[in-house]
C-alpha cells in the first residue's frame, strides 16, 4: 500500500528534483527512486564491511596474503 509523506527539500535537493522532473520523471517517481537507490548503496556498504571483517578475521587468509607479499618483495629485490 502506498503511503503519502511530506518532505522539506533544501536548495540542492530541489535542484536535483527539478533535473529529474525535466528528464521526465514525476516527483513521486524521482523521490521513490532516490530513496531506493540510497538504501541500495547503504546495503552494499554494509555487505562490503561485513565481507572485509570476515576476511580480516580469517587468519589463514591473512597469512597467505603476507606470504604472497613477501614473495613478491623477494622478486622485486632480486630484479
Buried (B, 14 or more C-beta within 10 A) or exposed (E): EEEEEEEEEEEEEEEBBEEBEEEEBEEEEBBEEBEEEEEEEEEEEEEEEEEEEEEEEEEEEEEEEEEEEEEEEEEEEEE
